[in-house]
Amino acid sequence: MIVKEYRICMPMTVEEYRIGQLYMIARFSEEQSCKGSGVQVVVNEPCYDEKHGKGQYTEKKIYLNGRLPAWLGSILPNIFYITEKAWNYYPFTITEYTCSFIPKFHVKIETTYKDDNGKDENALDLPEEILSKREVFHLDIAYDQLPDKYYVKEEDCRYFHSKKTNRGPLAENWKESCKPIMCSYKVVSVSFSMWGFQQRVESFTHKNIRDVLVHGHRQAFAWIDEWINMTVDDVRDFERKAQDRTNEKLMQENTDIIENADNGTSKNGESPPKACSTKKGSSTRV
């Protein structure tokens, strides 16, 4: 198991980020849903924990049918998905990912949000056995490099300026002087217990998680003018409507995939479904 701690600073407060994160995830999930790929919300309901109090539990299926290479898609089930289970006791959250086709694969992410610039050396109160083996990475939403597929000029924080908040562009070393500022502290544990592939799969997963974290947080800031005036009730309503539209779309498209497979027109057939290409940077959100 590889354990890494990612620290991602944002030019906003923890309370502002609560709205921005919910907006970003809901919008991204809807935009990425096409050709049988996307995020289906299975459960979204209140929950309670004795330590953390009231929260929100969500369970999602992240379908990857249109995102896979042709050679891999030919050997996987027609409906291939990752299950996400999340417990949101903001400003503390737990998220877990498992795979429908690879039962020995597991990702756990524990997150806390603080109004600082990422210098708390044990924000999540980790035990010594975890502290001794974790690696810490400070991610920069403006200056860290991302694969070309994620790049959108309007979301480049080196140039983006928020008209409603007068924040940005973010200059080099912005985290040392930016006000307001907050940090997402994320401890990510990746395990894949299959001999011969463990190290490769765990390292590959962390690389993708790192890219998704930078990209997602970059979007949350670049979209700030669209959500900054929302209340929690407003963003929950936006989230619910986006989920309803996405669920309806995915249910229909996955039904079509199954029917096409039964008719011999999907995998290994003459008319396989094309990969979704309407949006750049497909990924899950963590």
KOLKELUM-253138 format. One record per residue (C-alpha): residue number from 1; residue in three letters; x, y, z. Coordinates in steps of 0.1 Angstrom, whole numbers, always signed. Example, Ala and Ser with C-alpha at 12.3 -4.5 7.8 and 13.67 -1.06 7.14 Angstrom:
! residues 2
+-----+-----+-------+-------+-------+
:   k :   r :     x :     y :     z :
+-----+-----+-------+-------+-------+
:   1 : ALA :  +123 :   -45 :   +78 :
:   2 : SER :  +137 :   -11 :   +71 :
+-----+-----+-------+-------+-------+
END
This chain:
! residues 286
+-----+-----+-------+-------+-------+
:   k :   r :     x :     y :     z :
+-----+-----+-------+-------+-------+
:   1 : MET :    +0 :    +0 :    +0 :
:   2 : ILE :   +13 :   +35 :   -10 :
:   3 : VAL :    +3 :   +64 :   +13 :
:   4 : LYS :    +6 :  +100 :    +1 :
:   5 : GLU :    -6 :  +133 :   +16 :
:   6 : TYR :   -16 :  +159 :    -9 :
:   7 : ARG :   -19 :  +195 :    +2 :
:   8 : ILE :   -38 :  +218 :   -22 :
:   9 : CYS :   -42 :  +255 :   -14 :
:  10 : MET :   -70 :  +277 :   -27 :
:  11 : PRO :   -75 :  +315 :   -27 :
:  12 : MET :  -107 :  +314 :    -7 :
:  13 : THR :  -120 :  +305 :   +28 :
:  14 : VAL :  -130 :  +270 :   +40 :
:  15 : GLU :  -166 :  +281 :   +41 :
:  16 : GLU :  -164 :  +294 :    +5 :
:  17 : TYR :  -148 :  +262 :    -7 :
:  18 : ARG :  -176 :  +241 :    +7 :
:  19 : ILE :  -199 :  +257 :   -19 :
:  20 : GLY :  -173 :  +257 :   -46 :
:  21 : GLN :  -165 :  +220 :   -42 :
:  22 : LEU :  -201 :  +209 :   -44 :
:  23 : TYR :  -207 :  +231 :   -75 :
:  24 : MET :  -175 :  +219 :   -92 :
:  25 : ILE :  -183 :  +182 :   -87 :
:  26 : ALA :  -219 :  +184 :   -98 :
:  27 : ARG :  -211 :  +204 :  -129 :
:  28 : PHE :  -181 :  +183 :  -139 :
:  29 : SER :  -200 :  +151 :  -134 :
:  30 : GLU :  -228 :  +162 :  -157 :
:  31 : GLU :  -205 :  +175 :  -184 :
:  32 : GLN :  -185 :  +142 :  -185 :
:  33 : SER :  -216 :  +120 :  -189 :
:  34 : CYS :  -219 :  +107 :  -225 :
:  35 : LYS :  -217 :   +75 :  -245 :
:  36 : GLY :  -224 :   +54 :  -214 :
:  37 : SER :  -196 :   +71 :  -193 :
:  38 : GLY :  -202 :   +93 :  -164 :
:  39 : VAL :  -214 :   +95 :  -128 :
:  40 : GLN :  -246 :   +79 :  -116 :
:  41 : VAL :  -257 :   +90 :   -81 :
:  42 : VAL :  -272 :   +59 :   -63 :
:  43 : VAL :  -276 :   +73 :   -28 :
:  44 : ASN :  -275 :  +109 :   -15 :
:  45 : GLU :  -288 :  +111 :   +20 :
:  46 : PRO :  -280 :  +126 :   +55 :
:  47 : CYS :  -258 :  +105 :   +78 :
:  48 : TYR :  -245 :  +108 :  +114 :
:  49 : ASP :  -213 :  +100 :  +131 :
:  50 : GLU :  -207 :  +101 :  +169 :
:  51 : LYS :  -173 :  +119 :  +164 :
:  52 : HIS :  -181 :  +141 :  +135 :
:  53 : GLY :  -218 :  +148 :  +139 :
:  54 : LYS :  -242 :  +153 :  +110 :
:  55 : GLY :  -231 :  +148 :   +75 :
:  56 : GLN :  -241 :  +137 :   +40 :
:  57 : TYR :  -235 :  +102 :   +26 :
:  58 : THR :  -233 :   +96 :   -12 :
:  59 : GLU :  -228 :   +65 :   -32 :
:  60 : LYS :  -219 :   +68 :   -69 :
:  61 : LYS :  -212 :   +46 :   -98 :
:  62 : ILE :  -186 :   +61 :  -121 :
:  63 : TYR :  -190 :   +44 :  -155 :
:  64 : LEU :  -159 :   +42 :  -177 :
:  65 : ASN :  -173 :   +24 :  -208 :
:  66 : GLY :  -164 :   +51 :  -233 :
:  67 : ARG :  -130 :   +60 :  -216 :
:  68 : LEU :  -112 :   +27 :  -220 :
:  69 : PRO :   -87 :   +17 :  -247 :
:  70 : ALA :  -102 :    -6 :  -273 :
:  71 : TRP :   -80 :   -35 :  -263 :
:  72 : LEU :   -91 :   -32 :  -227 :
:  73 : GLY :  -127 :   -26 :  -235 :
:  74 : SER :  -128 :   -58 :  -255 :
:  75 : ILE :  -121 :   -80 :  -224 :
:  76 : LEU :  -141 :   -61 :  -198 :
:  77 : PRO :  -178 :   -63 :  -191 :
:  78 : ASN :  -202 :   -42 :  -211 :
:  79 : ILE :  -209 :   -21 :  -180 :
:  80 : PHE :  -177 :   -13 :  -162 :
:  81 : TYR :  -177 :   +11 :  -133 :
:  82 : ILE :  -159 :   +23 :  -101 :
:  83 : THR :  -180 :   +26 :   -69 :
:  84 : GLU :  -174 :   +58 :   -48 :
:  85 : LYS :  -187 :   +59 :   -13 :
:  86 : ALA :  -183 :   +93 :    +5 :
:  87 : TRP :  -191 :  +105 :   +40 :
:  88 : ASN :  -191 :  +143 :   +41 :
:  89 : TYR :  -188 :  +158 :   +77 :
:  90 : TYR :  -175 :  +191 :   +64 :
:  91 : PRO :  -147 :  +201 :   +71 :
:  92 : PHE :  -138 :  +164 :   +74 :
:  93 : THR :  -146 :  +138 :   +47 :
:  94 : ILE :  -139 :  +102 :   +39 :
:  95 : THR :  -141 :   +88 :    +4 :
:  96 : GLU :  -135 :   +52 :    -8 :
:  97 : TYR :  -132 :   +38 :   -43 :
:  98 : THR :  -136 :    +1 :   -53 :
:  99 : CYS :  -137 :   -14 :   -88 :
: 100 : SER :  -165 :   -36 :  -102 :
: 101 : PHE :  -140 :   -58 :  -121 :
: 102 : ILE :  -109 :   -57 :   -98 :
: 103 : PRO :  -120 :   -66 :   -63 :
: 104 : LYS :   -85 :   -63 :   -48 :
: 105 : PHE :   -82 :   -27 :   -57 :
: 106 : HIS :   -91 :    -1 :   -30 :
: 107 : VAL :   -85 :   +37 :   -26 :
: 108 : LYS :   -93 :   +55 :    +6 :
: 109 : ILE :   -90 :   +93 :   +10 :
: 110 : GLU :   -93 :  +112 :   +43 :
: 111 : THR :   -96 :  +149 :   +39 :
: 112 : THR :   -97 :  +180 :   +62 :
: 113 : TYR :  -100 :  +216 :   +52 :
: 114 : LYS :   -82 :  +244 :   +71 :
: 115 : ASP :   -78 :  +282 :   +68 :
: 116 : ASP :   -41 :  +281 :   +63 :
: 117 : ASN :   -15 :  +277 :   +36 :
: 118 : GLY :    -7 :  +240 :   +40 :
: 119 : LYS :   +19 :  +241 :   +67 :
: 120 : ASP :    +2 :  +219 :   +93 :
: 121 : GLU :   +24 :  +188 :   +96 :
: 122 : ASN :    -4 :  +166 :  +109 :
: 123 : ALA :   -37 :  +182 :  +100 :
: 124 : LEU :   -55 :  +148 :  +101 :
: 125 : ASP :   -40 :  +136 :  +134 :
: 126 : LEU :   -24 :  +106 :  +118 :
: 127 : PRO :   -10 :   +78 :  +140 :
: 128 : GLU :   +28 :   +74 :  +140 :
: 129 : GLU :   +27 :   +42 :  +118 :
: 130 : ILE :   +11 :   +62 :   +90 :
: 131 : LEU :   +32 :   +94 :   +95 :
: 132 : SER :   +64 :   +73 :   +92 :
: 133 : LYS :   +56 :   +61 :   +57 :
: 134 : ARG :   +35 :   +89 :   +41 :
: 135 : GLU :   +50 :  +112 :   +15 :
: 136 : VAL :   +38 :  +148 :   +14 :
: 137 : PHE :   +32 :  +167 :   -18 :
: 138 : HIS :   +23 :  +204 :   -21 :
: 139 : LEU :    +2 :  +209 :   -52 :
: 140 : ASP :    -1 :  +242 :   -70 :
: 141 : ILE :   -33 :  +249 :   -90 :
: 142 : ALA :   -16 :  +276 :  -110 :
: 143 : TYR :   +19 :  +263 :  -117 :
: 144 : ASP :   +19 :  +225 :  -115 :
: 145 : GLN :   +20 :  +209 :  -149 :
: 146 : LEU :    -9 :  +188 :  -162 :
: 147 : PRO :   -14 :  +166 :  -193 :
: 148 : ASP :   -26 :  +186 :  -223 :
: 149 : LYS :   -60 :  +169 :  -222 :
: 150 : TYR :   -68 :  +189 :  -190 :
: 151 : TYR :   -58 :  +223 :  -203 :
: 152 : VAL :   -85 :  +250 :  -208 :
: 153 : LYS :   -72 :  +285 :  -213 :
: 154 : GLU :  -101 :  +301 :  -194 :
: 155 : GLU :   -92 :  +279 :  -164 :
: 156 : ASP :   -55 :  +288 :  -163 :
: 157 : CYS :   -51 :  +303 :  -129 :
: 158 : ARG :   -19 :  +322 :  -139 :
: 159 : TYR :   -42 :  +344 :  -160 :
: 160 : PHE :   -77 :  +340 :  -146 :
: 161 : HIS :   -93 :  +370 :  -128 :
: 162 : SER :  -125 :  +368 :  -108 :
: 163 : LYS :  -147 :  +398 :  -115 :
: 164 : LYS :  -170 :  +392 :   -85 :
: 165 : THR :  -142 :  +386 :   -59 :
: 166 : ASN :  -113 :  +405 :   -75 :
: 167 : ARG :   -90 :  +374 :   -70 :
: 168 : GLY :   -64 :  +363 :   -94 :
: 169 : PRO :   -44 :  +360 :  -115 :
: 170 : LEU :   -21 :  +339 :   -92 :
: 171 : ALA :   +15 :  +350 :   -93 :
: 172 : GLU :   +44 :  +327 :   -85 :
: 173 : ASN :   +47 :  +320 :   -47 :
: 174 : TRP :   +11 :  +332 :   -44 :
: 175 : LYS :    +5 :  +309 :   -14 :
: 176 : GLU :   +29 :  +329 :    +8 :
: 177 : SER :    +9 :  +361 :    +6 :
: 178 : CYS :   -25 :  +353 :    -7 :
: 179 : LYS :   -55 :  +364 :   +14 :
: 180 : PRO :   -79 :  +346 :   +19 :
: 181 : ILE :   -63 :  +312 :   +17 :
: 182 : MET :   -73 :  +277 :   +27 :
: 183 : CYS :   -58 :  +242 :   +22 :
: 184 : SER :   -73 :  +208 :   +14 :
: 185 : TYR :   -52 :  +181 :   +33 :
: 186 : LYS :   -58 :  +148 :   +16 :
: 187 : VAL :   -43 :  +115 :   +29 :
: 188 : VAL :   -46 :   +90 :    +0 :
: 189 : SER :   -41 :   +52 :    +6 :
: 190 : VAL :   -40 :   +30 :   -25 :
: 191 : SER :   -38 :    -8 :   -23 :
: 192 : PHE :   -38 :   -34 :   -50 :
: 193 : SER :   -30 :   -69 :   -37 :
: 194 : MET :   -20 :   -88 :   -69 :
: 195 : TRP :   +15 :  -101 :   -71 :
: 196 : GLY :   +36 :   -87 :   -99 :
: 197 : PHE :   +13 :   -57 :  -105 :
: 198 : GLN :    +9 :   -41 :   -71 :
: 199 : GLN :   +36 :   -14 :   -73 :
: 200 : ARG :   +28 :    -5 :  -109 :
: 201 : VAL :    -9 :    -1 :  -103 :
: 202 : GLU :    -6 :   +18 :   -71 :
: 203 : SER :   +19 :   +42 :   -85 :
: 204 : PHE :    -2 :   +47 :  -117 :
: 205 : THR :   -33 :   +54 :   -95 :
: 206 : HIS :   -15 :   +80 :   -75 :
: 207 : LYS :    -3 :   +98 :  -106 :
: 208 : ASN :   -39 :  +100 :  -119 :
: 209 : ILE :   -52 :  +111 :   -85 :
: 210 : ARG :   -26 :  +139 :   -84 :
: 211 : ASP :   -37 :  +151 :  -118 :
: 212 : VAL :   -74 :  +150 :  -109 :
: 213 : LEU :   -68 :  +170 :   -77 :
: 214 : VAL :   -49 :  +198 :   -95 :
: 215 : HIS :   -75 :  +199 :  -123 :
: 216 : GLY :  -105 :  +198 :  -101 :
: 217 : HIS :   -93 :  +225 :   -77 :
: 218 : ARG :   -82 :  +246 :  -106 :
: 219 : GLN :  -118 :  +244 :  -120 :
: 220 : ALA :  -133 :  +253 :   -86 :
: 221 : PHE :  -114 :  +286 :   -86 :
: 222 : ALA :  -119 :  +293 :  -123 :
: 223 : TRP :  -157 :  +289 :  -119 :
: 224 : ILE :  -159 :  +310 :   -87 :
: 225 : ASP :  -180 :  +338 :  -103 :
: 226 : GLU :  -207 :  +312 :  -110 :
: 227 : TRP :  -210 :  +299 :   -74 :
: 228 : ILE :  -197 :  +326 :   -51 :
: 229 : ASN :  -232 :  +340 :   -44 :
: 230 : MET :  -248 :  +306 :   -38 :
: 231 : THR :  -259 :  +293 :    -4 :
: 232 : VAL :  -256 :  +257 :    +7 :
: 233 : ASP :  -293 :  +252 :    -2 :
: 234 : ASP :  -287 :  +268 :   -36 :
: 235 : VAL :  -258 :  +245 :   -45 :
: 236 : ARG :  -276 :  +214 :   -31 :
: 237 : ASP :  -305 :  +223 :   -55 :
: 238 : PHE :  -281 :  +227 :   -84 :
: 239 : GLU :  -265 :  +194 :   -74 :
: 240 : ARG :  -298 :  +175 :   -72 :
: 241 : LYS :  -310 :  +188 :  -106 :
: 242 : ALA :  -277 :  +179 :  -123 :
: 243 : GLN :  -278 :  +144 :  -107 :
: 244 : ASP :  -313 :  +138 :  -120 :
: 245 : ARG :  -303 :  +148 :  -155 :
: 246 : THR :  -272 :  +127 :  -154 :
: 247 : ASN :  -288 :   +96 :  -139 :
: 248 : GLU :  -316 :   +97 :  -165 :
: 249 : LYS :  -291 :  +100 :  -194 :
: 250 : LEU :  -268 :   +72 :  -181 :
: 251 : MET :  -296 :   +48 :  -174 :
: 252 : GLN :  -308 :   +51 :  -210 :
: 253 : GLU :  -273 :   +49 :  -225 :
: 254 : ASN :  -263 :   +19 :  -205 :
: 255 : THR :  -295 :    +2 :  -214 :
: 256 : ASP :  -287 :    +8 :  -250 :
: 257 : ILE :  -252 :    -6 :  -246 :
: 258 : ILE :  -266 :   -39 :  -231 :
: 259 : GLU :  -291 :   -42 :  -258 :
: 260 : ASN :  -265 :   -36 :  -285 :
: 261 : ALA :  -243 :   -62 :  -269 :
: 262 : ASP :  -271 :   -87 :  -270 :
: 263 : ASN :  -276 :   -80 :  -306 :
: 264 : GLY :  -239 :   -84 :  -313 :
: 265 : THR :  -233 :   -47 :  -323 :
: 266 : SER :  -211 :   -35 :  -294 :
: 267 : LYS :  -178 :   -51 :  -283 :
: 268 : ASN :  -162 :   -72 :  -310 :
: 269 : GLY :  -191 :   -63 :  -332 :
: 270 : GLU :  -193 :   -41 :  -363 :
: 271 : SER :  -205 :   -10 :  -346 :
: 272 : PRO :  -188 :    -5 :  -312 :
: 273 : PRO :  -197 :   +26 :  -292 :
: 274 : LYS :  -173 :   +54 :  -298 :
: 275 : ALA :  -153 :   +70 :  -269 :
: 276 : CYS :  -168 :  +102 :  -255 :
: 277 : SER :  -148 :  +132 :  -268 :
: 278 : THR :  -171 :  +161 :  -262 :
: 279 : LYS :  -151 :  +173 :  -231 :
: 280 : LYS :  -115 :  +173 :  -222 :
: 281 : GLY :   -99 :  +157 :  -192 :
: 282 : SER :  -122 :  +128 :  -183 :
: 283 : SER :  -116 :  +115 :  -148 :
: 284 : THR :  -132 :  +108 :  -115 :
: 285 : ARG :  -134 :  +135 :   -88 :
: 286 : VAL :  -119 :  +131 :   -54 :
+-----+-----+-------+-------+-------+
END
